[in-house]
Amino acid sequence: MEFLAHSGRARGKKASLDIPTSESEAKSDTAAPTTPTQGSLPDQDSPSGSSSVSATLFRAYDIRGVVGDTLDTDIVYLLGRAIGSEAQACGEQTVIIARDGRHSSELLSEALSRGLVESGREVVDLGLVPTPVVYFATHFLGSNSGVMVTGSHNPPEYNGLKIVIGGEALAEGRIKDLHRRIQEGDLVSGTGARREQDLLPDYISRISEDVQLLTPMKVVVDCGNGVSSVVAPALLRVLGCDVVELFCHVDGNFPNHHPDPGDPRNLQALIDCVRNEGADLGIALDGDGDRLGIVDSQGNIIWPDRLLMLLARDVLLRQPGADVIYDVKSSRHLASEILTYGGRPIMWKSGHSLIKEKMRETGAVLAGELTGHIYFQERWYGFDDGLYAAARLLEVLSGEGVSSAEVFAQLPESVSTAELHAPVGEGRGPSLVGALLERGQFPDAKLVTIDGIRAEFQDGWGLVRPSNTGPNLVFRFEADDKVALTRIQGIFRDQLSVIDTTLELPF
């Protein structure tokens, strides 16, 4: 690859954020560890010093904060230095970067690039693309490292980083190692280089070569004004779909609805459009394109755990006996369906980095989460990709010969809630769940504690876990009927009230 010095692309009016200046981005010698100096890092007495890098940024499987509060260009520059240092420690010279459509993302991406370049890395900037395109690029371009600047489905004032180094999505301890590097000044220095590359044609081509629809389908796609707008409609048309676009222009204000398909309120416009257009399927994508939501031909929401049932049936026809991973928020019917199809079900922790790590450990061919992250190892690369998952779903449905509503109606379904959230103070979630585990009483229930507390009763289950993306407790409930669901919710409500009477529960 030839690397050249380039200035950042200007797209629209920039926010008034300061970016640390750097020397030339010309390619140079291999980077070497140095003791940080006044010239290589922001002044430690200034707001950009390491002491001001909040530990709350470093979540379980990504970096996330509020721009102008816990996150700014100086901090992202330092994160770039830390990521570049970690990449060098893993023998990684090239780091791929990209960004979503939030107003802060372009300047944060420039700061990230500068930090990586000043750690001696060669940066390939993909520009404005969904997160899965970064993951794809780490395979397609022969580099195993990439960073996406994205706030995902969080409100517009949030932003963050999703990081892959050496083919591994950083999580937990490795995320915290970046904070340690900044605090201790354990950062390499060097002069790398940066170049831009448009990879969207290759991404579309790779999917269209793999996925073949047996019959054309009419599809409504709701990008929620997120970054998937730049590729999703085009990809679906290449696959042969008749595409109706809904909110498919990038707007960091998210003026139509929040870009989170896990909340049924955000799917109402899609439901209405599917019904009005007589479409075969509705597809909703989150803010950075690694998650999806589905609406069938009758306008029914198909939660991702039921979607995974259908996808598992298809994959296990070709991969009998294979492992399929699902997260703790998923339906209890999912395990029995996977067993029926000849697979081995594995329940695991929620979180994209944690699921990918478990896939590597087990060799699983497919995985999914209730949030809409779907991971294909069969025929793909094992990362979460809402666009590829949508394509594979369309491939399956195109061969069924009946409507999508009829296909999904064949899958088991109980009374259940969506994912529910209760706000708590920053950092309080784990301690509250820990106290509940120690003091709570769940008679006649089997407790699964791999991620929070999942209490499984004869007629249903309930879950509480600390969110890894915000200061919330996360709940979900499923039961044979509404009476059982209400009873299980009451048990959780009563036990939590013993721990903290001030909690405002959403059930």
C-alpha positions as CSV (number, residue, x, y, z in Angstrom):
1,M,0.0,0.0,0.0
2,E,1.1,3.5,-0.7
3,F,0.5,6.0,2.0
4,L,0.4,9.7,1.4
5,A,-0.3,12.7,3.5
6,H,-3.9,14.0,3.1
7,S,-5.9,16.6,4.8
8,G,-9.2,15.6,6.4
9,R,-12.3,15.8,4.1
10,A,-14.5,18.7,4.9
11,R,-18.2,17.8,4.8
12,G,-20.4,20.6,6.1
13,K,-19.7,23.1,8.9
14,K,-17.4,21.9,11.6
15,A,-18.0,22.2,15.3
16,S,-15.7,24.3,17.4
17,L,-13.6,21.5,18.8
18,D,-9.8,21.8,19.2
19,I,-7.6,19.2,17.7
20,P,-4.0,18.8,18.9
21,T,-1.5,19.8,16.2
22,S,1.0,17.3,14.8
23,E,4.0,17.2,12.6
24,S,3.9,16.1,9.0
25,E,2.1,12.9,8.3
26,A,4.8,11.6,6.0
27,K,5.8,8.0,6.3
28,S,8.9,7.5,8.5
29,D,10.8,5.1,10.6
30,T,9.4,2.4,12.9
31,A,8.0,3.9,16.1
32,A,9.7,3.4,19.4
33,P,8.5,3.8,23.0
34,T,9.3,7.2,24.4
35,T,8.7,9.0,27.6
36,P,5.9,11.5,26.9
37,T,7.1,15.1,26.5
38,Q,5.4,18.5,26.3
39,G,5.7,18.2,22.5
40,S,4.2,14.7,22.1
41,L,1.2,15.0,24.5
42,P,-1.2,17.7,25.6
43,D,-0.1,19.5,28.7
44,Q,-0.8,17.4,31.7
45,D,-2.0,20.5,33.6
46,S,-4.5,21.3,31.0
47,P,-8.0,19.8,30.6
48,S,-6.6,17.5,28.0
49,G,-4.2,15.9,30.4
50,S,-4.4,12.2,31.4
51,S,-5.9,13.1,34.8
52,S,-9.0,14.4,33.0
53,V,-9.6,11.2,31.0
54,S,-12.6,9.8,32.9
55,A,-12.7,6.2,33.8
56,T,-16.4,6.1,32.9
57,L,-15.5,6.3,29.2
58,F,-14.0,2.8,29.3
59,R,-17.1,0.5,29.1
60,A,-17.2,-3.3,29.0
61,Y,-16.9,-3.5,25.2
62,D,-16.3,0.0,23.8
63,I,-15.5,3.6,24.7
64,R,-18.4,5.9,25.1
65,G,-19.1,9.4,26.5
66,V,-20.8,12.7,26.2
67,V,-19.0,15.1,23.7
68,G,-17.9,18.3,25.5
69,D,-18.1,16.6,28.9
70,T,-16.2,13.3,29.2
71,L,-15.2,13.2,25.5
72,D,-13.4,15.7,23.3
73,T,-10.8,15.8,20.5
74,D,-7.9,16.1,23.0
75,I,-9.1,12.9,24.7
76,V,-9.6,11.1,21.4
77,Y,-6.1,12.1,20.3
78,L,-4.8,10.5,23.5
79,L,-6.9,7.4,22.8
80,G,-5.4,7.3,19.3
81,R,-2.0,7.3,20.8
82,A,-3.0,4.5,23.2
83,I,-4.6,2.4,20.5
84,G,-1.6,2.9,18.3
85,S,0.7,1.8,21.1
86,E,-1.4,-1.3,21.7
87,A,-1.4,-2.0,18.0
88,Q,2.4,-1.8,17.9
89,A,2.6,-4.2,20.9
90,C,0.5,-6.7,18.8
91,G,2.7,-6.2,15.7
92,E,0.0,-4.2,13.9
93,Q,1.3,-1.5,11.6
94,T,-2.0,-0.5,9.8
95,V,-5.1,0.7,11.5
96,I,-8.4,1.3,9.6
97,I,-10.7,4.0,10.8
98,A,-14.1,5.4,9.9
99,R,-16.9,7.4,11.4
100,D,-20.7,7.7,11.7
101,G,-22.8,10.7,10.8
102,R,-23.0,12.4,14.2
103,H,-22.0,16.1,14.2
104,S,-19.0,15.5,16.3
105,S,-17.7,12.4,14.5
106,E,-15.6,14.1,11.8
107,L,-13.5,16.1,14.1
108,L,-13.2,13.2,16.6
109,S,-12.1,11.0,13.7
110,E,-9.4,13.5,12.7
111,A,-8.1,13.6,16.3
112,L,-8.1,9.8,16.4
113,S,-6.2,9.7,13.1
114,R,-3.6,12.2,14.4
115,G,-3.0,10.2,17.5
116,L,-2.6,7.0,15.5
117,V,-0.2,8.7,13.0
118,E,1.9,10.1,15.9
119,S,2.2,6.6,17.3
120,G,3.7,5.5,14.0
121,R,0.7,3.8,12.5
122,E,-0.4,3.8,8.9
123,V,-4.0,4.9,8.9
124,V,-6.6,3.9,6.2
125,D,-9.6,6.3,6.5
126,L,-12.8,4.9,5.1
127,G,-14.7,8.1,5.8
128,L,-18.5,8.0,6.4
129,V,-19.5,4.3,6.5
130,P,-21.3,1.9,8.9
131,T,-19.3,0.0,11.6
132,P,-19.5,-3.4,9.8
133,V,-17.6,-1.9,6.8
134,V,-14.7,-1.3,9.2
135,Y,-14.9,-4.9,10.4
136,F,-15.1,-6.0,6.8
137,A,-12.0,-3.9,5.9
138,T,-9.9,-5.6,8.5
139,H,-10.4,-8.8,6.6
140,F,-10.5,-7.4,3.0
141,L,-7.5,-5.1,3.3
142,G,-5.3,-7.6,5.2
143,S,-5.1,-5.4,8.3
144,N,-6.4,-6.9,11.5
145,S,-7.0,-3.6,13.3
146,G,-9.7,-1.0,13.0
147,V,-11.5,1.8,15.0
148,M,-15.0,3.1,14.4
149,V,-15.9,6.6,15.7
150,T,-19.6,6.1,16.6
151,G,-22.2,6.8,19.3
152,S,-24.1,3.8,18.0
153,H,-27.8,4.1,19.2
154,N,-27.1,6.6,22.0
155,P,-28.5,10.2,21.9
156,P,-26.9,12.7,19.6
157,E,-24.6,14.2,22.3
158,Y,-22.9,10.9,22.8
159,N,-20.0,9.5,20.8
160,G,-17.3,6.8,21.2
161,L,-15.0,4.2,19.7
162,K,-15.4,0.6,18.8
163,I,-12.0,-1.0,18.5
164,V,-10.5,-4.1,16.9
165,I,-6.7,-4.8,17.4
166,G,-5.1,-7.9,16.0
167,G,-8.4,-9.4,14.9
168,E,-9.9,-9.1,18.4
169,A,-12.6,-6.7,19.5
170,L,-11.4,-5.1,22.6
171,A,-13.4,-5.7,25.8
172,E,-13.2,-5.4,29.5
173,G,-9.5,-5.6,30.6
174,R,-8.1,-4.7,27.2
175,I,-10.4,-1.6,27.1
176,K,-9.1,-0.6,30.5
177,D,-5.5,-1.1,29.4
178,L,-6.0,1.9,27.1
179,H,-6.8,4.0,30.1
180,R,-3.8,2.7,32.0
181,R,-1.5,3.6,29.0
182,I,-2.8,7.1,29.1
183,Q,-2.5,7.5,32.8
184,E,1.0,6.1,32.9
185,G,2.2,7.7,29.7
186,D,2.9,4.3,28.2
187,L,2.7,5.5,24.7
188,V,4.9,5.1,21.6
189,S,5.9,7.9,19.4
190,G,6.6,8.0,15.7
191,T,5.5,9.5,12.4
192,G,3.1,7.3,10.4
193,A,0.9,8.2,7.5
194,R,-2.8,8.4,6.5
195,R,-4.7,7.7,3.3
196,E,-8.3,7.6,2.3
197,Q,-10.1,4.7,0.6
198,D,-13.6,4.1,-0.6
199,L,-14.5,0.5,0.3
200,L,-18.3,0.5,-0.2
201,P,-18.2,-0.9,-3.7
202,D,-16.1,-3.9,-2.5
203,Y,-18.4,-4.4,0.5
204,I,-21.5,-4.4,-1.7
205,S,-19.8,-6.7,-4.2
206,R,-18.7,-9.2,-1.6
207,I,-22.3,-9.5,-0.2
208,S,-24.0,-9.7,-3.6
209,E,-21.6,-12.5,-4.6
210,D,-22.5,-14.5,-1.5
211,V,-26.3,-13.8,-1.2
212,Q,-28.8,-14.8,-3.9
213,L,-32.5,-14.1,-3.7
214,L,-34.7,-16.8,-5.4
215,T,-37.5,-14.3,-5.9
216,P,-37.5,-10.5,-5.9
217,M,-38.9,-8.9,-2.7
218,K,-40.4,-5.5,-1.9
219,V,-38.5,-4.1,1.2
220,V,-38.9,-1.0,3.3
221,V,-35.6,0.1,4.8
222,D,-35.5,2.5,7.7
223,C,-32.0,3.8,8.3
224,G,-33.1,6.2,11.0
225,N,-30.9,9.0,9.5
226,G,-27.9,6.9,10.6
227,V,-24.8,6.2,8.6
228,S,-26.3,3.0,7.0
229,S,-28.1,5.5,4.7
230,V,-24.9,5.6,2.5
231,V,-25.0,1.9,1.6
232,A,-28.2,0.0,2.7
233,P,-30.6,1.1,-0.1
234,A,-27.9,0.5,-2.8
235,L,-27.1,-2.9,-1.4
236,L,-30.7,-4.0,-1.3
237,R,-31.2,-2.9,-4.9
238,V,-28.1,-4.8,-6.1
239,L,-29.7,-7.9,-4.4
240,G,-32.7,-7.3,-6.6
241,C,-35.1,-5.8,-4.1
242,D,-37.8,-3.2,-4.8
243,V,-36.7,-0.7,-2.1
244,V,-38.8,1.9,-0.3
245,E,-36.5,4.2,1.6
246,L,-37.5,5.6,5.0
247,F,-35.2,8.2,6.6
248,C,-32.3,7.2,4.5
249,H,-30.3,10.4,4.6
250,V,-27.6,11.0,7.2
251,D,-28.6,13.5,9.9
252,G,-26.8,13.6,13.2
253,N,-29.8,15.2,14.9
254,F,-31.9,12.0,14.2
255,P,-35.0,14.2,13.5
256,N,-37.5,11.4,12.8
257,H,-36.8,8.9,15.6
258,H,-34.0,7.6,17.8
259,P,-31.8,5.2,15.8
260,D,-32.5,2.2,18.1
261,P,-34.6,-0.6,16.6
262,G,-34.7,-2.3,20.0
263,D,-37.3,0.2,21.1
264,P,-40.7,-0.6,19.5
265,R,-41.6,3.2,19.5
266,N,-38.8,3.6,16.9
267,L,-40.4,1.0,14.6
268,Q,-43.8,2.6,14.3
269,A,-43.0,4.5,11.1
270,L,-41.6,1.4,9.6
271,I,-44.7,-0.6,10.6
272,D,-47.0,2.0,9.0
273,C,-44.9,2.1,5.8
274,V,-44.8,-1.7,5.4
275,R,-48.6,-1.9,5.7
276,N,-49.2,1.1,3.4
277,E,-46.8,-0.1,0.7
278,G,-47.8,-3.8,0.9
279,A,-44.1,-4.7,1.4
280,D,-42.8,-8.2,2.0
281,L,-40.5,-7.0,4.9
282,G,-39.4,-4.0,6.9
283,I,-35.8,-3.6,7.9
284,A,-34.6,-1.0,10.5
285,L,-30.9,-0.3,11.2
286,D,-29.4,1.3,14.2
287,G,-27.2,4.4,14.1
288,D,-24.0,2.7,12.9
289,G,-25.4,-0.3,11.1
290,D,-24.3,-3.2,13.3
291,R,-27.8,-4.0,14.6
292,L,-31.2,-4.5,12.9
293,G,-34.9,-4.7,13.6
294,I,-37.4,-6.6,11.5
295,V,-41.1,-6.0,10.8
296,D,-43.0,-8.8,8.9
297,S,-45.4,-8.3,6.0
298,Q,-48.3,-7.8,8.3
299,G,-46.5,-5.1,10.3
300,N,-45.6,-7.3,13.3
301,I,-42.3,-6.7,15.1
302,I,-40.1,-9.8,14.9
303,W,-37.7,-9.6,17.9
304,P,-34.1,-10.7,17.1
305,D,-34.3,-13.8,19.2
306,R,-37.1,-15.1,17.0
307,L,-35.2,-13.9,14.0
308,L,-32.2,-16.0,15.2
309,M,-34.5,-19.1,15.3
310,L,-35.1,-18.8,11.6
311,L,-31.5,-18.1,10.7
312,A,-30.3,-21.0,12.9
313,R,-32.7,-23.3,11.1
314,D,-31.1,-22.3,7.8
315,V,-27.5,-22.4,8.9
316,L,-27.8,-25.8,10.7
317,L,-29.2,-27.4,7.6
318,R,-25.6,-27.0,6.2
319,Q,-23.8,-27.2,9.5
320,P,-25.4,-29.9,11.6
321,G,-24.2,-30.2,15.2
322,A,-22.7,-26.7,15.1
323,D,-22.7,-24.3,18.1
324,V,-25.1,-21.3,18.1
325,I,-24.7,-18.6,20.7
326,Y,-27.4,-16.3,22.1
327,D,-27.4,-13.8,24.9
328,V,-29.1,-13.9,28.3
329,K,-31.9,-11.6,27.2
330,S,-33.1,-14.1,24.6
331,S,-36.2,-16.3,24.6
332,R,-36.2,-19.6,26.4
333,H,-37.7,-21.1,23.2
334,L,-34.5,-20.4,21.3
335,A,-32.4,-23.1,23.0
336,S,-35.1,-25.8,22.2
337,E,-35.4,-24.6,18.6
338,I,-31.6,-24.8,18.1
339,L,-31.6,-28.3,19.6
340,T,-34.5,-29.3,17.3
341,Y,-32.6,-28.1,14.3
342,G,-29.6,-30.3,15.4
343,G,-27.4,-27.5,16.9
344,R,-25.8,-26.9,20.3
345,P,-27.3,-23.8,22.0
346,I,-24.9,-21.7,24.2
347,M,-26.2,-18.9,26.4
348,W,-23.7,-16.1,26.9
349,K,-23.2,-12.6,28.1
350,S,-24.6,-9.6,26.2
351,G,-22.2,-7.4,24.3
352,H,-20.6,-7.5,20.8
353,S,-17.0,-8.0,22.0
354,L,-18.0,-10.7,24.5
355,I,-20.1,-12.6,21.9
356,K,-17.3,-12.5,19.3
357,E,-14.8,-13.7,21.9
358,K,-17.1,-16.6,22.7
359,M,-17.5,-17.4,19.0
360,R,-13.7,-17.7,18.7
361,E,-13.5,-19.9,21.7
362,T,-16.3,-22.3,20.7
363,G,-16.1,-22.1,16.9
364,A,-19.8,-21.2,16.7
365,V,-21.2,-20.6,13.2
366,L,-23.9,-18.2,14.3
367,A,-24.7,-15.9,17.2
368,G,-27.3,-13.3,18.1
369,E,-28.4,-10.9,20.7
370,L,-31.8,-9.4,21.6
371,T,-30.5,-6.0,20.7
372,G,-30.3,-7.0,17.1
373,H,-26.6,-7.9,16.8
374,I,-26.4,-10.9,14.5
375,Y,-23.1,-12.7,13.8
376,F,-22.5,-15.0,10.9
377,Q,-19.3,-17.1,10.8
378,E,-20.8,-19.3,8.1
379,R,-20.0,-17.7,4.7
380,W,-19.0,-14.4,6.5
381,Y,-16.4,-13.2,9.0
382,G,-18.1,-13.6,12.4
383,F,-18.7,-10.0,13.1
384,D,-22.0,-8.3,13.8
385,D,-23.4,-6.8,10.7
386,G,-27.0,-5.6,10.4
387,L,-26.8,-5.2,6.6
388,Y,-25.4,-8.7,5.9
389,A,-27.9,-10.2,8.4
390,A,-30.7,-8.5,6.5
391,A,-29.4,-9.9,3.2
392,R,-29.2,-13.4,4.6
393,L,-32.8,-13.1,6.0
394,L,-34.0,-12.0,2.6
395,E,-32.3,-15.0,1.0
396,V,-34.1,-17.4,3.4
397,L,-37.5,-15.7,3.0
398,S,-37.2,-15.5,-0.8
399,G,-37.2,-19.3,-0.9
400,E,-40.1,-20.0,1.4
401,G,-43.0,-19.5,-1.1
402,V,-45.2,-17.8,1.6
403,S,-45.2,-14.4,3.2
404,S,-42.8,-13.4,5.8
405,A,-45.6,-13.2,8.3
406,E,-46.5,-16.8,7.6
407,V,-42.9,-17.9,8.0
408,F,-42.5,-16.2,11.4
409,A,-45.9,-17.4,12.6
410,Q,-44.5,-21.0,12.5
411,L,-41.9,-20.1,15.2
412,P,-42.7,-20.4,18.9
413,E,-43.7,-17.2,20.8
414,S,-44.6,-16.4,24.4
415,V,-45.8,-13.3,26.1
416,S,-42.7,-11.1,26.6
417,T,-41.5,-7.6,27.1
418,A,-39.0,-5.6,25.0
419,E,-35.7,-4.7,26.7
420,L,-36.6,-2.4,29.6
421,H,-34.4,0.2,31.3
422,A,-34.3,1.7,34.7
423,P,-32.0,4.7,35.2
424,V,-29.5,4.5,38.1
425,G,-26.4,6.5,39.0
426,E,-23.2,6.1,37.0
427,G,-21.5,3.0,38.1
428,R,-24.3,1.8,40.5
429,G,-25.7,-0.9,38.2
430,P,-23.2,-3.7,39.1
431,S,-23.4,-3.0,42.9
432,L,-27.2,-3.1,42.8
433,V,-27.2,-6.4,40.9
434,G,-24.6,-7.8,43.3
435,A,-26.7,-6.8,46.3
436,L,-29.7,-8.4,44.7
437,L,-27.8,-11.6,44.1
438,E,-26.7,-11.7,47.7
439,R,-29.9,-10.7,49.4
440,G,-32.7,-11.4,46.9
441,Q,-35.1,-14.3,47.3
442,F,-36.3,-16.1,44.1
443,P,-38.3,-19.2,45.3
444,D,-38.6,-22.1,42.9
445,A,-36.3,-20.4,40.4
446,K,-33.1,-21.6,38.8
447,L,-30.7,-18.6,38.7
448,V,-28.4,-18.1,35.8
449,T,-25.7,-15.5,36.8
450,I,-23.3,-15.4,33.8
451,D,-24.5,-11.8,33.2
452,G,-26.7,-10.3,35.9
453,I,-29.5,-12.4,37.3
454,R,-31.8,-14.5,35.1
455,A,-34.4,-16.2,37.3
456,E,-36.0,-19.1,35.4
457,F,-39.3,-20.4,36.6
458,Q,-41.5,-23.2,35.4
459,D,-43.7,-20.8,33.4
460,G,-41.3,-18.0,32.5
461,W,-38.3,-16.0,33.4
462,G,-37.0,-12.6,34.3
463,L,-33.7,-10.9,33.9
464,V,-31.9,-7.9,35.5
465,R,-28.4,-6.9,34.5
466,P,-26.3,-3.7,34.6
467,S,-26.1,-2.0,31.2
468,N,-22.6,-1.8,29.8
469,T,-23.5,1.2,27.6
470,G,-25.1,3.6,30.0
471,P,-26.1,4.2,33.7
472,N,-29.1,1.8,33.6
473,L,-30.4,-1.5,34.8
474,V,-31.7,-3.7,32.0
475,F,-34.7,-6.0,32.3
476,R,-36.5,-8.5,30.2
477,F,-39.4,-10.8,31.0
478,E,-41.0,-13.8,29.2
479,A,-43.8,-16.1,30.3
480,D,-46.4,-18.6,29.2
481,D,-49.2,-16.0,29.7
482,K,-49.8,-12.5,31.1
483,V,-50.6,-13.7,34.5
484,A,-47.3,-15.5,34.9
485,L,-45.5,-12.5,33.4
486,T,-47.1,-10.1,35.9
487,R,-46.2,-12.5,38.8
488,I,-42.5,-12.7,37.8
489,Q,-42.3,-9.0,37.4
490,G,-43.8,-8.6,40.9
491,I,-41.1,-10.9,42.3
492,F,-38.4,-8.8,40.8
493,R,-40.1,-5.6,41.9
494,D,-40.4,-6.8,45.5
495,Q,-36.8,-8.0,45.8
496,L,-35.4,-4.8,44.3
497,S,-37.4,-2.7,46.7
498,V,-35.6,-4.4,49.5
499,I,-32.3,-3.3,48.0
500,D,-33.3,0.3,47.0
501,T,-36.7,1.9,47.6
502,T,-35.9,4.8,45.3
503,L,-35.6,2.8,42.0
504,E,-38.0,3.8,39.3
505,L,-38.8,0.6,37.6
506,P,-40.4,0.4,34.1
507,F,-42.8,-2.4,35.0
